[in-house]
């Protein structure tokens, strides 16, 4: 397992982190708690020690599962728990609130669900435009001084918003979306983070499963699965993305003996991202992640990847 450092943390973190959004069930067509617990344990056993969660993932369920899995694991000091604050409710009634009073309420609820007395990385989930960013930052700095959190993180923040938080507190991490099919953060947020000693924990590394290699033309999404309303998973774009995945898979196999998911994760890491977060909810999805580590993509292959993307996916379907 490759590892890296996060400003403000003593524990080294794995460069692949486990995302647990889907374990909450909501927006993902339901979930199996037993399978989720086994998945978290499988990740810990294979050396993935950064687990990312949030209160809004299943209205607290994801945090509860992470808390139980880590407690059962029994080595809390070896695990880096990253959770979030400031988003609550159930769709479509989802609210943003990063006020000091809300932060004080949420930290205690998260600590209880996670069965711990501190959170390693506490991240503002989405910008709250009603609360001054400096006020939110001061509230987080107070929690840090009290020892309830080790590092302050942000998620889905712009450069300007990051800098406003930085004016009142030390920001250790930023979590933007970033993958082969969505590269916008690589043009602004990620370079800005690196210029200011902020570690990048990127999410969506396999594009909601598109880059897993498991999606087929007849794959069915059920219930409240958010992919039912994601343009990438609708005609005509879905077919274009699947064709890109097919070609990327052939390239990965011929050049490196890897599969498309391993290529996709490696690509993210090779862009300078410290930790690529990968969502999973079945134990068998964990072991293949190791295949993304210990090698690099050469410049010639990067050019071939870019050509596959441009030739397979129309401008109208790109994001």
C-alpha positions in Angstrom: 0.0 0.0 0.0 1.4 3.4 -1.0 1.1 6.0 1.8 1.3 9.8 2.1 1.2 12.5 4.7 -1.7 14.8 5.6 -0.7 18.2 7.2 -1.6 18.1 10.9 -1.8 14.3 11.2 1.0 12.1 12.6 -0.5 8.9 11.1 0.5 8.1 7.5 -2.5 7.6 5.2 -3.0 5.1 2.4 -3.2 6.7 -1.0 -6.4 4.8 -1.7 -9.2 5.7 0.8 -12.5 4.0 1.2 -15.6 6.1 0.4 -18.8 5.0 2.3 -21.5 7.1 0.7 -23.2 4.2 -0.9 -23.2 2.3 2.4 -25.8 4.8 3.7 -28.3 3.4 1.1 -30.0 6.7 0.3 -29.4 7.8 -3.3 -27.9 4.4 -4.0 -31.0 2.1 -4.2 -30.5 0.7 -0.7 -27.6 -1.1 0.9 -26.7 -4.2 2.9 -25.3 -3.4 6.4 -23.6 -6.8 6.9 -21.9 -6.5 3.5 -20.9 -2.9 4.3 -19.3 -3.9 7.6 -17.3 -6.7 5.9 -16.2 -4.3 3.2 -14.8 -1.8 5.7 -13.0 -4.6 7.5 -11.6 -5.9 4.2 -10.3 -2.4 3.5 -8.6 -2.1 6.9 -7.1 -5.6 6.6 -5.5 -4.8 3.2 -3.9 -1.6 4.4 -6.5 1.0 3.5 -6.6 3.1 6.6 -8.4 6.3 5.5 -12.2 5.9 5.7 -14.4 8.7 4.5 -18.0 9.2 5.6 -20.6 11.9 6.4 -23.7 12.3 8.6 -25.9 12.8 5.5 -24.9 9.4 4.1 -27.9 7.4 5.1 -28.9 9.9 7.8 -26.1 8.7 10.1 -26.1 5.1 9.0 -22.7 5.3 7.2 -21.1 6.8 10.3 -22.6 4.2 12.5 -21.2 1.4 10.3 -17.8 3.0 10.2 -17.8 3.3 14.0 -18.8 -0.3 14.5 -16.2 -1.6 12.0 -13.4 0.4 13.5 -14.3 -0.5 17.0 -14.4 -4.2 16.1 -11.0 -3.7 14.3 -9.6 -2.5 17.7 -6.8 -0.3 16.5 -8.3 3.1 16.4 -4.9 4.9 16.4 -4.1 3.2 13.0 -7.3 4.4 11.3 -7.8 7.9 9.9 -11.5 8.7 10.0 -12.6 11.6 7.8 -16.2 12.8 8.2 -18.1 15.9 7.4 -20.5 18.5 8.7 -22.9 21.1 7.4 -25.3 19.1 5.3 -28.5 17.5 6.7 -31.9 16.3 5.7 -33.2 13.8 3.2 -33.7 14.5 -0.5 -35.2 16.6 -1.8 -35.1 18.6 1.5 -31.3 18.8 1.9 -30.0 21.8 3.8 -26.6 23.4 4.3 -25.7 24.9 7.7 -22.2 25.4 8.9 -23.0 27.8 11.7 -21.1 27.4 15.0 -24.3 26.1 16.7 -24.8 23.5 14.1 -21.1 22.5 14.1 -21.3 22.0 17.9 -24.4 19.8 17.6 -23.0 17.7 14.7 -19.6 17.0 16.2 -21.1 15.4 19.2 -23.5 13.3 17.1 -20.7 12.2 14.8 -18.4 11.3 17.7 -21.2 9.2 19.2 -22.0 7.4 16.0 -18.3 6.8 15.2 -17.6 5.5 18.8 -14.5 7.7 19.2 -13.4 10.8 21.1 -11.8 12.6 18.2 -12.1 12.9 14.4 -9.0 12.9 12.3 -10.2 15.0 9.4 -13.4 17.1 9.9 -14.6 18.5 6.6 -17.2 21.1 5.6 -19.2 19.1 3.2 -20.5 21.9 0.9 -20.2 25.7 1.2 -22.9 27.3 3.3 -23.5 30.7 1.7 -25.5 31.9 4.6 -22.7 31.6 7.2 -19.5 33.6 6.7 -16.7 31.2 5.9 -14.5 32.9 8.5 -17.1 32.2 11.2 -17.2 28.5 10.3 -13.4 28.4 10.3 -13.1 29.9 13.8 -15.6 27.3 15.1 -13.6 24.5 13.6 -10.3 25.9 15.0 -11.9 25.9 18.4 -12.8 22.2 18.1 -9.2 21.6 17.0 -7.8 23.4 20.0 -10.1 21.2 22.2 -8.7 18.0 20.7 -12.0 16.9 19.2 -10.6 17.1 15.7 -7.1 16.8 14.4 -7.3 18.4 11.0 -9.7 20.7 9.2 -10.9 19.8 5.7 -13.1 21.3 3.0 -15.2 19.5 0.3 -16.6 21.0 -2.9 -15.1 24.5 -2.2 -13.8 26.9 -4.9 -10.4 28.6 -4.7 -11.9 31.8 -3.3 -13.9 29.9 -0.7 -10.8 27.9 0.4 -8.8 31.1 0.9 -11.5 32.7 3.0 -11.5 29.7 5.3 -7.7 29.7 5.3 -7.7 33.3 6.6 -9.1 32.2 9.9 -7.9 28.5 10.3 -5.4 26.1 8.9 -6.9 24.0 6.1 -5.3 20.5 5.8 -7.4 18.9 3.1 -9.6 19.6 0.2 -12.0 17.1 -1.4 -13.0 17.8 -5.0 -14.5 15.4 -7.6 -11.9 14.2 -10.0 -11.6 11.3 -12.4 -10.9 10.5 -16.0 -14.4 11.6 -17.0 -14.4 14.7 -14.8 -11.1 16.6 -14.8 -12.1 20.2 -14.1 -10.6 20.2 -10.6 -7.2 19.5 -12.1 -7.2 22.9 -13.7 -7.8 25.0 -10.6 -8.6 23.5 -7.1 -5.9 20.8 -7.1 -3.0 23.1 -8.2 -4.1 25.7 -5.7 -4.2 23.1 -2.9 -0.6 22.0 -3.7 0.6 25.6 -3.8 -0.8 26.0 -0.3 0.3 22.8 1.5 -3.3 21.3 1.3 -3.6 17.6 0.7 -6.1 16.5 -1.9 -8.6 13.7 -1.2 -10.4 13.4 -4.4 -13.7 11.6 -4.7 -15.5 9.9 -7.6 -12.4 8.2 -8.7 -14.3 5.6 -10.7 -17.2 8.0 -11.7 -20.0 6.4 -9.8 -19.0 3.0 -11.0 -18.7 3.8 -14.7 -14.9 3.2 -14.5 -15.3 0.0 -12.5 -15.6 -2.1 -15.6 -18.8 -3.7 -14.2 -21.3 -1.5 -16.0 -23.1 -3.0 -19.0 -25.6 -1.6 -21.5 -28.4 -3.5 -19.7 -27.3 -2.6 -16.1 -30.4 -1.6 -14.2 -30.5 1.2 -11.5 -33.4 1.0 -9.1 -35.2 2.9 -6.4 -33.7 6.2 -5.5 -30.3 5.5 -7.2 -28.9 8.9 -8.2 -27.6 7.5 -11.4 -31.2 7.3 -12.7 -30.9 11.1 -13.1 -27.2 11.4 -14.0 -26.7 12.3 -17.7 -23.7 10.1 -18.0 -26.0 7.1 -17.4 -28.6 8.2 -19.9 -28.7 7.7 -23.7 -26.9 8.7 -25.8 -24.1 9.5 -23.3 -24.1 6.2 -21.5 -23.2 4.3 -24.6 -20.4 6.7 -25.3 -18.9 6.3 -21.9 -19.2 2.5 -22.0 -17.3 2.6 -25.3 -14.6 4.7 -23.7 -14.4 2.3 -20.8 -14.0 -0.6 -23.2 -11.1 1.0 -25.0 -9.5 2.1 -21.8 -9.7 -1.5 -20.5 -8.0 -2.8 -23.6 -5.3 -0.2 -23.2 -4.8 -1.0 -19.5 -4.5 -4.7 -20.2 -2.1 -4.4 -23.2 0.2 -1.9 -21.6 0.2 -2.9 -17.9 -1.7 -6.1 -17.5 -4.3 -4.1 -15.5 -8.0 -3.6 -15.7 -9.8 -0.3 -16.4 -10.6 0.5 -12.7 -6.9 0.1 -11.8 -5.9 2.4 -14.6 -8.5 5.0 -13.6 -7.3 5.1 -10.0 -3.7 5.1 -11.0 -4.4 8.0 -13.3 -5.9 10.0 -10.5 -2.9 9.3 -8.2 -0.5 10.2 -11.0 -2.0 13.7 -11.3 -0.6 14.5 -7.8 -3.7 13.7 -5.8 -2.6 12.5 -2.3 -5.6 10.1 -1.7 -8.0 8.7 -4.3 -11.3 7.9 -2.6 -13.0 4.8 -4.0 -16.6 3.9 -3.1 -17.3 0.2 -2.4 -19.9 -1.8 -0.5 -18.9 -5.4 -1.2 -15.8 -7.1 0.2 -14.8 -8.5 -3.2 -14.5 -4.9 -4.5 -11.5 -4.3 -2.2 -8.8 -6.7 -3.2 -8.5 -5.4 -6.8 -7.7 -1.9 -5.6 -4.2 -3.1 -4.8 -3.6 -3.4 -8.5 -3.7 0.4 -8.8 -0.6 0.8 -6.7 3.1 0.4 -7.2 3.3 1.6 -10.9 2.9 4.7 -13.0 1.4 5.7 -16.3 3.9 6.9 -18.8 3.4 10.0 -21.0 2.8 8.1 -24.2 0.0 6.1 -22.5 -1.5 9.4 -21.1 -1.6 10.7 -24.7 -3.5 7.5 -25.7 -5.9 7.9 -22.9 -6.6 11.5 -23.9 -7.2 10.4 -27.5 -9.7 7.6 -26.3 -11.6 10.2 -24.3 -11.8 12.8 -27.1 -12.8 10.3 -29.8 -15.3 8.3 -27.8 -17.2 10.9 -25.9 -18.9 13.8 -27.6 -18.5 17.4 -26.4 -22.2 17.5 -25.4 -21.7 14.5 -23.0 -18.5 15.6 -21.3 -18.5 17.2 -17.9 
